[in-house]
Amino acid sequence: MIRRIPIAALTASLCLAAPHGALAAEDRYYSVSMDGKAIGYDHMIVSRAASGVTVTDDTLIKISALGSPLDIATQSISKYGANGAAPVSFVETVTRPGGVVVYKVKFGKHNAHWALDNAGTKTATDSALKPGTMLVAGTDSWEAILRKTTPAMRRFTVPTFDPQLGKTGELTLTRTPGVKGDELWSGTFETVMGPQMLTLRYRRAEGGVLTSMEFPAQKISMRLAGKEALKNFGSLDYTSHLFTAVDTPLPNPGALTVLKLRVSAKVKVEKITSASLQHGSRQAFRGTVKDGKIDGVFTIRPGRYDGKQAPTFPYASSLTSGQSKWLKPAAFIESDDPEIKALARKLTTPSKTGWDAASAIGRWVHDNIRYEITGSGARQCLTKGAGDCGPHSWLSIALCRAAGIPARIVGGALYTPLAGGSYAQHYWTEAWMGPRDGWVPFDSTTGEVGTFSPSHLTLWSLGSLDSLSVKVLDFAPKNPKSHSATAAIPRRANGLSVGYKEQYDFIIDGKNQGSQTATLISVQNGDQHWTYALDLKVPQGDKSIEVTQKGSFDIAETGEPIALASSASGGIATKSEFTFAPDKIAASLTIGGVATPRTIPLASPVFLFMSNVLTSWSLATRSVALPTDKPTTLPTFLPEALQTIPMTFTPKSAETVTVGDAAIPCHVYTIDPIGCSVSIADTDGRLVKLTDDRQKLAVILK
């Protein structure tokens, strides 16, 4: 099972961009766009009374990535004083895949009371306010700020309070001179993704109307529209921004000693420099960086850390300001949450060094938080027991900070076998291990703690991808160790008839977690047409990942594949189609909304080995007579990886497997390089049982 790569930064930043309301009209509509495509709306209603102004708002933004919906719905109520400017209160409910978050702010004359309900966990603080503090939340708040400016102003600075960050700040807006029509103002404000630039269009002549708001780095815009904005939009598939296929697959990324890549990328939010892309002996960069555009060659080597020189735990109070700032709670990093603090104490109490503590945290998150695209923060990730790479990192950081270890998020792209080799946006964690060892990375999503493979391409400390192109220039070692292929072995017809059905049950850690079924639908000129379905729950900690797959394949009765069509879900939605010829395979794999056509050359005919579809394995072993006294290598094609791999069956022993009331004589073989064992029936070659002790897995023919 392949871990997929996630995208927490995207949903976090889009949530910030969601607009909320207006002051200068009784009923107003805005269209929300990204990459030039309408993806949602903002509808607000303004109620005026002698005591003040109330703005109610309904916002919807529809996006998806890697086949998973990441829709964001926002409802808010903003109340202003009699002059329509000074904020009185604000309530916002944000609903997205990670759960529901409610922000509440009540403004007094000298302070603001802020309350957060994050997946049922409540937090509240009070902040001192400067005179004239304004709300920074959505359309109505930005319009209220601009209404405080005058036509003669070219620069305006105002103290602010941000409900999503739960803190005060200061905003400076600058007006661009010489612009005809609506005034153009721009500025930078703080977000959970770091500082972001925005531009505002303001129509002063009509009593003060915000006509547009844009976030250039995210390519998000919101423009004044009519009522049609409520229905004239669709969902945007963001996969192409986060994912790119490579022409050269890496056979074993975890075992690489060096990897050289040509990379062209556009990074949003953070300012990138050539120096920021250098990471000691682990990563070197030679090329150009300008305006967030990276073009050059990366040389990446594995990182290893044993923690022998890590500081004694708990850390002394002598951290510099440069490190201590990474101890504070922040948006998405609720290190002051009571449950997070309690868990941090439990995990780190036995630790003698900072690395003991950080590695215990990283391994716990990997072992207990199942993978699911949510885009949530640390608290929600812990409550739900699920998250993608962003939430995995936020939770690891929050636990480290709660334990007194400075930690921060880092990201870039990660290689995955998906689509025959690809890179996708990814996030991980760095923990401070003292002035000698500095910032040490670990990845609680992939489980790399103490080792760090060259498959990680580090691009930023806090940012996200706008585009990515990767070409593999070189790597070592080139070929994984495996048995050399044997000469072609005779094939035989499997002898199955129309209507034949079989089912494999998946037993994980002693419990039945699902099954795979297959049915032979038709036979024509010896070619068999099969349909199949997989419904599986894979345990992770005290939760489970649901994996479903269905499709059909055509195969000769002697085992040669002809065609395959399948669809799968379980973190990432994929659709694939394959057509087999003697010398090549034509493949079309769609991940999310991105199609990846490939042609895979063949040196010889192959057998079809589909991950978790044991019927395809069994049809291969039925078609050959595996010797019981020597290894046999079968050429196989793995559609999930778009790769041909030799599978060597080595006989180990004889056994009898009971299936229902039947006792089936079998021989046990180990399969290299998979590492599992299979029991093959002596009479007809069908696969009766698969065992993998590392995963506590047994797959048994029913």
C-alpha positions as CSV (number, residue, x, y, z in Angstrom):
1,M,0.0,0.0,0.0
2,I,1.4,3.3,-1.1
3,R,1.2,6.4,1.0
4,R,-0.1,9.3,-0.9
5,I,1.0,12.7,-0.7
6,P,-1.1,15.4,0.8
7,I,-1.8,19.2,0.6
8,A,-2.7,20.9,3.9
9,A,-1.2,24.3,3.0
10,L,-3.7,24.6,0.1
11,T,-6.8,24.3,2.2
12,A,-5.3,26.4,5.0
13,S,-4.5,29.3,2.6
14,L,-7.8,29.0,0.8
15,C,-9.7,29.3,4.0
16,L,-7.9,32.6,4.7
17,A,-9.0,33.8,1.3
18,A,-12.6,33.1,1.8
19,P,-14.6,36.3,2.0
20,H,-17.3,37.1,4.5
21,G,-19.5,40.2,4.1
22,A,-20.1,43.9,3.2
23,L,-21.3,47.2,4.6
24,A,-22.3,49.4,1.8
25,A,-25.2,47.3,0.2
26,E,-28.2,45.6,1.6
27,D,-27.6,42.5,-0.5
28,R,-24.4,41.7,-2.4
29,Y,-22.8,38.9,-4.3
30,Y,-19.2,38.1,-5.2
31,S,-17.7,35.5,-7.5
32,V,-14.6,33.7,-6.1
33,S,-12.1,32.4,-8.7
34,M,-8.9,30.5,-8.7
35,D,-6.6,30.2,-11.8
36,G,-9.2,32.1,-13.7
37,K,-12.0,29.6,-12.9
38,A,-15.1,30.4,-10.8
39,I,-15.0,28.0,-7.8
40,G,-17.4,29.6,-5.4
41,Y,-19.4,32.6,-4.2
42,D,-19.8,35.0,-1.4
43,H,-23.4,36.2,-0.5
44,M,-23.9,38.7,2.2
45,I,-26.9,40.6,3.7
46,V,-26.5,43.8,5.5
47,S,-29.0,44.8,8.2
48,R,-28.9,48.4,9.5
49,A,-30.4,49.8,12.7
50,A,-29.9,52.8,14.9
51,S,-27.6,50.7,17.2
52,G,-25.3,49.5,14.4
53,V,-24.8,47.3,11.4
54,T,-25.0,43.5,11.2
55,V,-23.6,41.6,8.3
56,T,-24.5,38.0,7.7
57,D,-22.5,36.0,5.2
58,D,-22.5,32.7,3.4
59,T,-19.4,31.6,1.4
60,L,-18.7,28.4,-0.5
61,I,-15.4,27.4,-2.2
62,K,-15.2,24.1,-4.1
63,I,-11.8,22.6,-4.8
64,S,-10.3,19.1,-4.9
65,A,-6.9,17.5,-5.1
66,L,-5.8,14.0,-5.9
67,G,-9.5,13.0,-6.2
68,S,-10.5,14.1,-2.7
69,P,-12.9,17.0,-2.2
70,L,-11.6,19.9,-0.1
71,D,-14.6,22.2,-0.2
72,I,-14.7,25.1,2.3
73,A,-18.0,26.5,3.6
74,T,-18.0,29.6,5.8
75,Q,-20.9,31.3,7.6
76,S,-20.2,34.4,9.6
77,I,-22.0,37.2,11.5
78,S,-20.2,40.5,11.9
79,K,-21.6,43.3,14.1
80,Y,-20.4,46.9,13.9
81,G,-21.1,50.1,15.9
82,A,-23.5,52.8,14.9
83,N,-21.0,54.4,12.5
84,G,-20.6,51.1,10.7
85,A,-16.9,51.0,11.3
86,A,-15.8,49.9,14.8
87,P,-16.3,46.2,15.2
88,V,-18.4,44.9,18.1
89,S,-18.4,41.2,17.6
90,F,-17.6,38.5,15.1
91,V,-18.7,34.8,14.9
92,E,-17.5,32.5,12.1
93,T,-18.1,28.8,11.4
94,V,-15.7,27.2,8.9
95,T,-16.6,23.7,7.7
96,R,-14.0,21.7,5.6
97,P,-12.9,18.0,5.4
98,G,-10.9,18.3,8.6
99,G,-14.0,19.2,10.6
100,V,-15.7,22.3,12.0
101,V,-14.0,25.3,13.6
102,V,-15.9,28.2,15.2
103,Y,-14.2,31.5,15.9
104,K,-15.8,34.1,18.2
105,V,-14.5,37.6,19.1
106,K,-16.2,40.2,21.3
107,F,-14.6,43.6,21.2
108,G,-14.5,45.9,24.2
109,K,-13.2,49.4,24.5
110,H,-9.7,48.3,25.5
111,N,-9.6,44.5,24.8
112,A,-10.9,41.7,22.7
113,H,-12.1,38.4,24.0
114,W,-11.3,35.6,21.6
115,A,-12.7,32.1,21.8
116,L,-12.0,29.1,19.5
117,D,-14.0,25.8,19.3
118,N,-11.8,23.5,17.4
119,A,-13.4,20.0,16.9
120,G,-15.0,20.3,20.4
121,T,-11.9,21.6,22.1
122,K,-12.3,25.1,23.4
123,T,-9.7,27.8,23.9
124,A,-10.1,31.4,25.0
125,T,-7.8,34.4,25.4
126,D,-8.0,38.2,26.0
127,S,-5.9,40.7,24.0
128,A,-5.2,44.3,24.7
129,L,-6.4,46.6,21.8
130,K,-4.9,49.8,20.5
131,P,-7.3,52.6,19.9
132,G,-9.0,52.3,16.5
133,T,-8.4,48.5,16.1
134,M,-10.2,47.0,13.2
135,L,-11.3,43.5,12.3
136,V,-9.3,41.6,9.6
137,A,-11.6,38.7,8.5
138,G,-13.4,39.1,5.2
139,T,-15.0,41.4,2.7
140,D,-17.0,43.5,5.2
141,S,-13.9,44.1,7.4
142,W,-11.7,45.1,4.5
143,E,-14.4,47.5,3.3
144,A,-14.7,48.9,6.8
145,I,-11.0,49.6,6.9
146,L,-11.0,51.3,3.5
147,R,-13.9,53.5,4.6
148,K,-11.6,55.0,7.2
149,T,-9.3,56.3,4.4
150,T,-9.7,59.7,2.6
151,P,-9.3,60.5,-1.1
152,A,-6.1,62.3,-0.4
153,M,-4.4,59.4,1.4
154,R,-1.7,57.3,-0.3
155,R,-0.8,55.2,2.7
156,F,-2.9,54.1,5.6
157,T,-1.8,52.1,8.8
158,V,-4.3,50.6,11.2
159,P,-4.1,48.3,14.2
160,T,-5.9,45.0,13.6
161,F,-7.3,41.8,15.2
162,D,-7.4,38.6,13.2
163,P,-9.9,36.0,14.4
164,Q,-8.2,33.0,12.7
165,L,-4.8,33.8,14.3
166,G,-6.4,35.0,17.5
167,K,-4.0,38.0,17.9
168,T,-3.5,41.6,17.2
169,G,-1.3,43.1,14.5
170,E,-0.8,46.1,12.2
171,L,-1.8,46.5,8.6
172,T,-0.4,49.0,6.2
173,L,-2.2,49.6,2.9
174,T,-0.6,51.6,0.0
175,R,-2.7,53.2,-2.8
176,T,-1.4,53.0,-6.3
177,P,-1.4,56.5,-7.9
178,G,-2.8,57.3,-11.4
179,V,-5.3,54.4,-11.5
180,K,-8.5,55.3,-13.2
181,G,-11.8,54.2,-11.9
182,D,-11.8,52.2,-8.6
183,E,-9.0,52.9,-6.3
184,L,-6.2,50.2,-6.1
185,W,-4.8,49.5,-2.6
186,S,-2.3,46.8,-1.7
187,G,-0.7,45.4,1.4
188,T,0.7,42.4,3.2
189,F,-0.9,40.7,6.1
190,E,0.0,37.8,8.4
191,T,-1.7,34.4,7.9
192,V,-1.2,30.8,9.0
193,M,0.9,30.3,5.9
194,G,3.1,33.4,6.6
195,P,2.9,36.9,5.1
196,Q,0.6,37.2,2.1
197,M,0.1,40.1,-0.3
198,L,-3.4,41.2,-1.3
199,T,-4.8,43.9,-3.6
200,L,-8.1,45.7,-3.1
201,R,-10.3,47.6,-5.5
202,Y,-12.4,50.3,-3.8
203,R,-15.2,52.4,-5.3
204,R,-15.4,55.5,-3.2
205,A,-17.9,57.3,-5.4
206,E,-20.8,55.0,-4.4
207,G,-20.4,55.5,-0.7
208,G,-17.6,52.9,-0.3
209,V,-17.9,49.6,-2.0
210,L,-15.2,46.9,-2.2
211,T,-15.4,45.7,-5.8
212,S,-12.6,43.1,-5.8
213,M,-10.0,41.4,-3.6
214,E,-7.1,39.4,-5.0
215,F,-4.4,37.2,-3.5
216,P,-1.8,37.1,-6.3
217,A,0.4,34.4,-4.9
218,Q,-2.5,32.0,-4.7
219,K,-4.1,33.2,-7.9
220,I,-7.3,33.7,-6.0
221,S,-9.7,36.6,-6.8
222,M,-13.1,37.8,-5.6
223,R,-15.1,40.2,-7.7
224,L,-18.4,42.0,-7.3
225,A,-21.0,40.1,-9.3
226,G,-24.8,39.5,-9.6
227,K,-27.0,36.9,-8.1
228,E,-25.8,34.5,-10.8
229,A,-22.6,34.0,-8.8
230,L,-24.6,31.6,-6.6
231,K,-24.7,29.0,-9.3
232,N,-22.2,29.9,-12.0
233,F,-19.2,28.0,-10.7
234,G,-17.6,24.6,-10.5
235,S,-15.0,22.7,-8.6
236,L,-11.3,23.2,-9.4
237,D,-9.0,20.2,-9.4
238,Y,-5.8,21.4,-8.0
239,T,-3.8,18.2,-8.6
240,S,-1.8,19.6,-11.5
241,H,-0.3,22.2,-9.2
242,L,0.8,19.6,-6.7
243,F,1.9,16.6,-8.8
244,T,4.2,15.9,-11.7
245,A,5.1,12.6,-13.3
246,V,8.7,11.7,-14.2
247,D,10.0,9.8,-17.2
248,T,12.5,7.7,-15.3
249,P,11.1,5.7,-12.3
250,L,13.4,5.2,-9.3
251,P,13.5,1.4,-8.5
252,N,14.1,1.8,-4.8
253,P,14.1,5.4,-3.6
254,G,14.8,4.5,0.1
255,A,18.1,2.8,-0.9
256,L,19.5,5.5,-3.1
257,T,22.9,6.9,-2.2
258,V,22.6,9.9,-4.6
259,L,19.9,11.4,-6.7
260,K,20.4,14.2,-9.3
261,L,17.3,16.1,-10.5
262,R,16.6,19.0,-13.0
263,V,13.8,21.0,-11.4
264,S,11.7,23.8,-12.6
265,A,9.2,25.1,-9.9
266,K,7.2,28.1,-8.9
267,V,6.8,28.5,-5.1
268,K,4.1,30.5,-3.5
269,V,4.1,32.5,-0.2
270,E,7.8,32.2,0.9
271,K,10.7,34.1,-0.6
272,I,13.1,31.5,-1.9
273,T,16.8,32.1,-2.5
274,S,19.7,29.9,-3.8
275,A,21.1,29.8,-0.2
276,S,17.8,28.6,1.2
277,L,17.9,25.6,-1.1
278,Q,21.2,24.4,0.3
279,H,20.9,21.9,3.1
280,G,24.4,20.9,4.1
281,S,25.7,17.6,2.8
282,R,22.1,16.3,2.2
283,Q,21.0,18.7,-0.6
284,A,22.9,21.0,-3.0
285,F,21.5,23.3,-5.6
286,R,23.0,24.9,-8.6
287,G,20.9,27.2,-10.7
288,T,18.8,30.3,-10.6
289,V,16.0,31.6,-8.3
290,K,14.0,34.7,-9.2
291,D,10.5,35.8,-8.0
292,G,9.8,32.4,-6.5
293,K,10.8,30.6,-9.7
294,I,13.4,27.8,-9.3
295,D,15.3,26.4,-12.2
296,G,18.4,24.3,-11.7
297,V,19.9,21.0,-10.6
298,F,19.6,19.4,-7.2
299,T,22.0,16.8,-5.9
300,I,20.4,14.9,-3.0
301,R,21.9,12.3,-0.6
302,P,20.4,10.4,2.3
303,G,20.3,12.0,5.7
304,R,21.0,10.0,8.9
305,Y,20.9,11.1,12.5
306,D,21.6,9.0,15.6
307,G,21.1,11.7,18.2
308,K,24.3,10.8,20.1
309,Q,25.2,14.5,20.5
310,A,21.6,15.7,21.0
311,P,21.0,18.0,24.0
312,T,19.9,16.5,27.3
313,F,16.2,16.4,27.7
314,P,14.3,18.3,29.0
315,Y,16.0,21.3,27.4
316,A,17.6,24.0,29.5
317,S,16.0,27.5,29.5
318,S,19.0,28.9,27.6
319,L,17.4,28.8,24.1
320,T,18.1,31.9,22.1
321,S,15.2,34.0,20.7
322,G,15.9,32.5,17.3
323,Q,14.9,29.0,18.7
324,S,12.4,29.9,21.4
325,K,10.0,31.5,18.8
326,W,9.5,27.9,17.5
327,L,8.1,26.9,20.9
328,K,5.0,29.1,20.8
329,P,1.5,27.9,19.9
330,A,0.2,29.2,16.6
331,A,-2.6,28.7,14.1
332,F,-2.7,25.0,13.3
333,I,-0.1,24.3,16.0
334,E,-2.1,24.2,19.3
335,S,0.8,23.2,21.5
336,D,-1.0,24.8,24.5
337,D,-4.0,22.4,24.1
338,P,-4.4,20.3,27.3
339,E,-4.7,17.0,25.4
340,I,-1.7,17.7,23.2
341,K,0.3,18.7,26.3
342,A,-0.7,15.5,28.1
343,L,0.2,13.3,25.2
344,A,3.6,15.1,24.8
345,R,4.4,14.4,28.5
346,K,3.4,10.7,28.1
347,L,5.5,10.2,25.0
348,T,8.6,12.0,26.2
349,T,8.8,11.3,29.9
350,P,11.3,8.4,29.4
351,S,13.5,10.4,27.1
352,K,17.0,11.3,28.0
353,T,17.9,13.5,25.0
354,G,16.0,15.8,22.7
355,W,16.2,13.3,19.9
356,D,14.8,10.5,22.1
357,A,11.8,12.8,22.7
358,A,11.4,14.0,19.1
359,S,11.8,10.6,17.6
360,A,9.2,9.1,20.0
361,I,6.8,11.8,18.8
362,G,7.5,11.2,15.2
363,R,7.0,7.5,15.4
364,W,3.8,7.8,17.5
365,V,2.2,10.1,14.9
366,H,3.2,7.8,12.1
367,D,1.9,4.7,13.9
368,N,-1.4,6.2,15.2
369,I,-2.6,8.8,12.7
370,R,-4.1,7.3,9.6
371,Y,-3.6,9.0,6.3
372,E,-6.6,10.9,5.0
373,I,-6.7,14.2,3.1
374,T,-8.2,16.7,5.6
375,G,-6.1,19.9,5.6
376,S,-6.7,20.2,9.4
377,G,-4.5,21.5,12.2
378,A,-2.8,19.6,15.0
379,R,-5.8,19.5,17.4
380,Q,-8.3,18.3,14.8
381,C,-5.7,15.8,13.5
382,L,-5.4,14.3,17.0
383,T,-9.1,14.3,17.6
384,K,-10.0,12.6,14.3
385,G,-6.9,10.4,14.3
386,A,-6.4,11.2,10.7
387,G,-4.7,13.7,8.4
388,D,-2.5,14.2,5.4
389,C,1.1,15.3,5.5
390,G,0.3,18.8,6.6
391,P,-1.7,17.7,9.7
392,H,0.9,15.0,10.4
393,S,3.5,17.7,10.5
394,W,1.4,20.2,12.5
395,L,0.7,17.6,15.1
396,S,4.4,16.5,15.3
397,I,5.4,20.2,15.7
398,A,2.7,20.9,18.4
399,L,3.8,17.8,20.4
400,C,7.5,18.8,20.2
401,R,6.7,22.4,21.2
402,A,4.5,21.2,24.1
403,A,7.5,19.1,25.2
404,G,9.8,22.1,25.1
405,I,11.6,21.2,21.8
406,P,11.6,23.9,19.1
407,A,10.1,22.6,15.9
408,R,8.9,23.9,12.6
409,I,7.3,22.8,9.3
410,V,9.4,22.3,6.1
411,G,8.3,21.2,2.7
412,G,8.8,20.7,-1.0
413,A,8.1,17.5,-3.0
414,L,8.3,13.8,-2.4
415,Y,8.9,11.0,-4.9
416,T,6.2,8.3,-5.0
417,P,5.8,5.3,-7.2
418,L,2.4,6.6,-8.2
419,A,1.9,6.9,-12.0
420,G,5.1,5.0,-12.6
421,G,7.2,7.6,-10.7
422,S,6.1,11.1,-9.7
423,Y,6.7,14.0,-7.4
424,A,4.0,15.6,-5.3
425,Q,3.8,18.5,-2.8
426,H,4.7,17.3,0.7
427,Y,5.4,18.6,4.2
428,W,7.5,17.3,7.1
429,T,9.0,18.5,10.4
430,E,12.4,19.8,11.6
431,A,13.3,19.7,15.3
432,W,16.1,21.7,17.0
433,M,18.9,19.5,18.2
434,G,21.2,22.2,19.7
435,P,23.8,24.4,18.1
436,R,26.0,21.5,17.1
437,D,23.5,19.5,15.1
438,G,21.0,22.3,14.3
439,W,17.6,21.5,12.7
440,V,17.1,17.8,12.0
441,P,14.3,16.6,9.7
442,F,11.9,13.8,10.3
443,D,8.8,12.7,8.4
444,S,6.0,11.3,10.4
445,T,3.9,10.6,7.3
446,T,6.4,8.3,5.7
447,G,7.8,7.1,9.0
448,E,11.4,8.3,8.3
449,V,12.7,9.1,11.8
450,G,16.5,9.0,12.0
451,T,16.8,8.4,8.3
452,F,15.8,10.7,5.5
453,S,15.7,9.4,2.0
454,P,16.8,11.4,-1.1
455,S,13.2,11.2,-2.3
456,H,12.6,14.4,-0.3
457,L,13.2,17.5,-2.4
458,T,13.4,20.4,0.1
459,L,12.1,23.7,-1.3
460,W,10.8,25.9,1.5
461,S,10.3,26.5,5.2
462,L,6.7,27.6,4.8
463,G,5.1,27.7,1.3
464,S,3.3,25.7,-1.4
465,L,3.7,24.8,-5.0
466,D,2.2,26.7,-7.9
467,S,3.9,24.5,-10.5
468,L,6.5,21.7,-10.7
469,S,8.5,19.9,-13.3
470,V,11.1,17.3,-12.4
471,K,13.5,15.3,-14.7
472,V,15.7,12.6,-13.2
473,L,19.2,13.1,-14.5
474,D,21.0,10.4,-12.5
475,F,20.8,8.1,-9.5
476,A,22.7,5.3,-7.8
477,P,22.5,2.5,-7.3
478,K,20.8,1.8,-10.6
479,N,19.6,-1.8,-10.3
480,P,18.1,-3.4,-7.2
481,K,19.4,-6.8,-6.4
482,S,17.2,-9.6,-7.7
483,H,17.5,-13.0,-9.2
484,S,18.3,-13.0,-12.9
485,A,15.5,-13.9,-15.2
486,T,15.2,-17.6,-16.2
487,A,14.5,-18.8,-19.7
488,A,10.9,-18.6,-20.8
489,I,8.9,-21.4,-19.2
490,P,6.0,-23.3,-20.8
491,R,2.5,-22.0,-20.2
492,R,-0.7,-23.9,-19.7
493,A,-4.4,-23.0,-19.9
494,N,-6.0,-22.4,-16.6
495,G,-9.1,-24.5,-17.4
496,L,-11.6,-22.1,-15.9
497,S,-15.2,-21.8,-17.2
498,V,-17.7,-18.9,-17.4
499,G,-19.3,-18.2,-14.1
500,Y,-16.3,-19.2,-12.0
501,K,-16.0,-17.0,-8.9
502,E,-13.4,-16.7,-6.1
503,Q,-12.9,-14.7,-3.0
504,Y,-9.9,-13.8,-0.9
505,D,-10.3,-12.7,2.7
506,F,-7.8,-10.3,4.2
507,I,-6.9,-11.1,7.7
508,I,-4.9,-8.4,9.4
509,D,-3.6,-8.9,12.9
510,G,-6.0,-11.8,13.3
511,K,-9.1,-9.8,12.2
512,N,-11.0,-10.1,8.9
513,Q,-10.7,-6.6,7.3
514,G,-12.3,-7.1,3.9
515,S,-12.2,-9.2,0.8
516,Q,-11.4,-9.3,-2.9
517,T,-13.8,-11.0,-5.3
518,A,-13.6,-11.9,-9.0
519,T,-15.9,-13.5,-11.5
520,L,-15.1,-14.9,-15.0
521,I,-17.8,-13.3,-17.1
522,S,-17.1,-14.6,-20.6
523,V,-14.6,-16.5,-22.8
524,Q,-14.0,-16.0,-26.5
525,N,-11.3,-17.7,-28.5
526,G,-9.5,-18.5,-25.2
527,D,-9.6,-14.9,-24.0
528,Q,-11.2,-14.5,-20.6
529,H,-13.1,-11.4,-19.4
530,W,-13.1,-10.9,-15.6
531,T,-14.7,-8.4,-13.3
532,Y,-13.3,-7.8,-9.8
533,A,-13.9,-5.7,-6.6
534,L,-11.9,-5.0,-3.5
535,D,-13.3,-3.7,-0.3
536,L,-10.7,-3.4,2.4
537,K,-10.1,-1.6,5.8
538,V,-6.4,-1.3,6.7
539,P,-5.9,-0.6,10.4
540,Q,-3.7,2.3,11.4
541,G,-3.4,2.8,15.2
542,D,-7.0,2.6,16.5
543,K,-8.4,3.8,13.2
544,S,-8.5,2.3,9.7
545,I,-8.1,3.4,6.1
546,E,-10.9,2.3,3.7
547,V,-9.6,1.1,0.3
548,T,-11.9,0.3,-2.5
549,Q,-11.1,-0.8,-6.1
550,K,-13.2,-2.2,-8.9
551,G,-12.8,-2.9,-12.6
552,S,-12.3,-5.5,-15.3
553,F,-9.5,-7.2,-17.1
554,D,-9.1,-9.4,-20.2
555,I,-6.5,-12.2,-20.1
556,A,-5.6,-15.2,-22.2
557,E,-6.3,-18.5,-20.6
558,T,-2.5,-19.0,-20.6
559,G,-2.0,-15.9,-18.5
560,E,-1.0,-13.2,-21.0
561,P,-2.8,-9.9,-20.1
562,I,-4.8,-8.2,-22.9
563,A,-6.5,-5.2,-21.3
564,L,-7.2,-3.7,-17.8
565,A,-9.6,-1.0,-16.7
566,S,-9.9,-0.1,-13.0
567,S,-10.8,2.7,-10.6
568,A,-9.7,3.0,-7.0
569,S,-10.3,5.3,-3.9
570,G,-8.9,5.4,-0.5
571,G,-7.0,8.7,-0.1
572,I,-6.4,9.3,-3.8
573,A,-8.9,8.6,-6.6
574,T,-7.3,6.9,-9.6
575,K,-8.6,5.6,-12.9
576,S,-6.5,3.5,-15.2
577,E,-6.6,1.8,-18.6
578,F,-4.0,-0.5,-20.1
579,T,-3.7,-2.3,-23.4
580,F,-1.1,-5.0,-23.8
581,A,0.9,-5.8,-26.9
582,P,3.9,-8.2,-27.3
583,D,6.4,-5.4,-27.2
584,K,4.7,-2.6,-25.2
585,I,2.0,-1.5,-22.9
586,A,-0.1,1.5,-23.6
587,A,-1.2,3.0,-20.3
588,S,-3.4,5.9,-19.3
589,L,-3.5,6.7,-15.6
590,T,-5.7,9.5,-14.2
591,I,-4.8,10.7,-10.7
592,G,-7.4,13.2,-9.4
593,G,-8.0,15.1,-12.6
594,V,-4.6,14.7,-14.1
595,A,-4.1,12.2,-16.9
596,T,-0.7,10.5,-17.3
597,P,-0.4,8.6,-20.6
598,R,2.6,6.3,-20.8
599,T,4.1,3.7,-23.1
600,I,6.0,1.0,-21.3
601,P,8.3,-1.1,-23.5
602,L,8.4,-4.9,-23.0
603,A,11.4,-7.2,-23.6
604,S,9.2,-10.3,-23.2
605,P,5.6,-11.2,-22.3
606,V,4.5,-10.4,-18.8
607,F,2.1,-11.6,-16.1
608,L,-0.3,-9.2,-14.5
609,F,0.3,-8.6,-10.7
610,M,-2.3,-6.1,-9.3
611,S,-1.7,-4.8,-5.8
612,N,-4.2,-6.4,-3.4
613,V,-6.0,-8.2,-6.3
614,L,-4.8,-11.8,-5.6
615,T,-6.9,-13.2,-8.5
616,S,-4.4,-11.7,-10.9
617,W,-1.5,-13.4,-9.1
618,S,-3.4,-16.7,-9.0
619,L,-4.1,-16.6,-12.8
620,A,-0.3,-16.2,-13.3
621,T,0.6,-19.2,-11.1
622,R,-2.2,-21.3,-12.7
623,S,-0.6,-20.7,-16.1
624,V,2.8,-22.1,-15.2
625,A,4.0,-25.2,-13.4
626,L,6.3,-23.8,-10.7
627,P,9.1,-26.3,-9.9
628,T,9.2,-27.4,-6.3
629,D,13.0,-27.8,-6.2
630,K,14.4,-24.6,-7.6
631,P,13.6,-20.9,-7.9
632,T,11.6,-19.6,-10.9
633,T,11.5,-16.0,-12.0
634,L,8.3,-14.7,-13.7
635,P,8.3,-11.3,-15.6
636,T,5.5,-9.3,-14.1
637,F,3.8,-5.9,-14.6
638,L,2.6,-3.8,-11.6
639,P,0.0,-1.4,-13.0
640,E,0.0,0.8,-9.8
641,A,3.7,1.5,-10.4
642,L,3.7,1.3,-14.2
643,Q,6.7,-0.9,-13.9
644,T,7.8,-4.4,-15.0
645,I,9.5,-6.3,-12.2
646,P,10.9,-9.8,-12.1
647,M,9.3,-11.9,-9.3
648,T,11.3,-14.8,-8.1
649,F,9.4,-17.7,-6.5
650,T,11.7,-19.8,-4.3
651,P,10.2,-23.1,-2.9
652,K,10.5,-23.6,0.8
653,S,8.3,-26.4,2.1
654,A,5.1,-28.4,1.5
655,E,1.9,-27.9,3.5
656,T,-1.8,-28.6,3.5
657,V,-4.2,-25.6,3.6
658,T,-7.8,-26.1,4.6
659,V,-10.3,-24.0,2.6
660,G,-13.9,-24.7,3.8
661,D,-14.2,-28.4,3.9
662,A,-11.3,-29.1,1.5
663,A,-7.8,-29.9,2.4
664,I,-5.6,-28.6,-0.4
665,P,-2.0,-29.9,-0.8
666,C,0.3,-26.9,-1.5
667,H,3.9,-25.9,-1.7
668,V,5.1,-22.7,0.0
669,Y,7.2,-20.2,-2.0
670,T,8.8,-16.9,-1.0
671,I,8.5,-14.1,-3.5
672,D,11.5,-11.8,-4.0
673,P,11.5,-8.7,-4.0
674,I,8.1,-8.5,-2.3
675,G,9.2,-10.6,0.7
676,C,5.9,-12.4,1.3
677,S,5.1,-16.1,1.2
678,V,2.5,-17.8,-0.9
679,S,0.9,-21.3,-0.8
680,I,0.4,-22.6,-4.3
681,A,-1.9,-25.6,-4.9
682,D,-0.1,-28.7,-6.2
683,T,-3.0,-29.8,-8.5
684,D,-3.9,-26.6,-10.4
685,G,-1.4,-23.9,-9.4
686,R,-4.0,-21.6,-7.8
687,L,-2.8,-19.3,-5.1
688,V,-4.4,-20.5,-1.9
689,K,-2.8,-18.3,0.8
690,L,-0.5,-15.3,1.1
691,T,1.3,-14.4,4.4
692,D,3.4,-11.3,5.3
693,D,4.5,-11.4,8.9
694,R,5.9,-7.8,8.7
695,Q,2.3,-6.5,8.2
696,K,0.7,-9.3,10.3
697,L,-1.2,-10.1,7.1
698,A,-2.8,-13.3,5.8
699,V,-4.9,-13.4,2.6
700,I,-6.8,-16.7,2.3
701,L,-8.9,-18.2,-0.5
702,K,-12.4,-18.6,0.7
